Amino acid sequence: MKNKVRSNWFRPAVLKMKGYTPGEQPNDPTVIKLNTNESPYAPSAPILKAFQYLVDERLRLYPEPSADTLRHALSELYDWPVEGILVGNGSDEILSILFAASVGKGDLVQYPDLTYSLYPILAQIREAKTKEVKLDVSFDLPFEKFSTNARITFLGYPNPPIGNCFSLKKIEAFARKTKGLVLIDEAYVDFADGNCLDLARFNPNILILRTMSKSFSLAGVRLGFVFAHPEIIEQLMKVKDSYNVNRVTQALGLAALTSESLETVKKNVKKIRFERDTMTEALRNMGFSVPDSQANFVLATRTGKLTAESLYKNLKNKGILIRYFSHPRLRNSLRITIGTPEQNRRLLTELKKLL
Ligand SMILES: Cc1ncc(COP(=O)(O)O)c(C=O)c1O
């Protein structure tokens, strides 16, 4: 097919871009999957039970357009006004909705140089200007280097792929100074010691993004939500698809908010936090530098004969998937999702043999 024809079909910005590279999702159930920060534990019993009652003739009907029943349940649990909540098909969809509502060609968006790698892709799609602020040697964020004129500033709390949390005071001081929105991506916050929800209560330009993909063990269900000022949510609602969250997802999301489900989440989080600290220590003993993580993954860096890429490939050959990034600052680093104790032990054993 001739290039000339294709260039008439798509925007130059899209033709030029590479697109996001999602982590591998192999079909082989024997693979130890420590590459995409999912939970190693099954969803709670009420969720699995709810699923059995969902597949019936009601599938012919559209779901609630704005997932109001689920929004009410979230409102109650998190003590946030219903009008200030939007539910999405994963938190990724909410990021797309936010970009569509807020960012036009040439608008500035900014984020740390190391963070969730979807933000730059969404910026490219909208032909936005971007600014990356380099995290310092201890992966802290020099907020003074951010522009105060950006449409949106993005940061993770905890921030991937390191898993550290920036100072709440500094986040708030920046939010008060900037003229734009501040999106705090709390995908991993249930594994952390604190969160930024209270900051958003007092700073109307802060949005708090959450997902059920990690601590709730529901990555396959695709359910995210955002807490923000009702006037922000009102604008986002205009941009979303009419029925953006399907019927099954809404019902499973509701089941995930029952007290029994929340108890399961709490137990799983406790196990993962314990394993995270054990894994950190074991990797440090093997000569890796591993910053303290507040998430369900760790970033392990090591220079030696075997590059991070070859460690990743060797582990893959042994049926263990972890994440390796081609980012220049991460060339010697591996991001490892915390699995079950058995999975973690297998990884450490194979890694030791390789080194
Ligand atoms: C920081 C961050 N935000 C958002 C997401 C996307 O989550 P979801 O599965 O809700 O789309 C991820 C997925 O890994 C993530 O790491």
The ligand as an SDF file (V2000), in Angstrom:
LIG
                    3D

 16 16  0  0  0  0  0  0  0  0999 V2000
    0.1520    4.3450   37.2670 C   0  0  0  0  0  0  0  0  0  0  0  0
   -0.8930    3.6090   36.5210 C   0  0  0  0  0  0  0  0  0  0  0  0
   -2.0340    4.2270   36.2490 N   0  0  0  0  0  0  0  0  0  0  0  0
   -3.0230    3.6080   35.5800 C   0  0  0  0  0  0  0  0  0  0  0  0
   -2.8780    2.3070   35.1550 C   0  0  0  0  0  0  0  0  0  0  0  0
   -3.9740    1.6680   34.3690 C   0  0  0  0  0  0  0  0  0  0  0  0
   -4.8250    0.9750   35.1650 O   0  0  0  0  0  0  0  0  0  0  0  0
   -6.2210    0.3910   34.6580 P   0  0  0  0  0  0  0  0  0  0  0  0
   -6.0420   -1.0750   34.6280 O   0  0  0  0  0  0  0  0  0  0  0  0
   -7.2060    0.8570   35.6590 O   0  0  0  0  0  0  0  0  0  0  0  0
   -6.4930    0.9920   33.3000 O   0  0  0  0  0  0  0  0  0  0  0  0
   -1.7120    1.6180   35.4120 C   0  0  0  0  0  0  0  0  0  0  0  0
   -1.5660    0.2290   34.9430 C   0  0  0  0  0  0  0  0  0  0  0  0
   -0.6210   -0.4570   35.1540 O   0  0  0  0  0  0  0  0  0  0  0  0
   -0.6890    2.2870   36.1140 C   0  0  0  0  0  0  0  0  0  0  0  0
    0.4790    1.6840   36.3660 O   0  0  0  0  0  0  0  0  0  0  0  0
  1  2  1  0
  2  3  1  0
  2 15  2  0
  3  4  2  0
  4  5  1  0
  5  6  1  0
  5 12  2  0
  6  7  1  0
  7  8  1  0
  8  9  2  0
  8 10  1  0
  8 11  1  0
 12 13  1  0
 12 15  1  0
 13 14  2  0
 15 16  1  0
M  END
$$$$
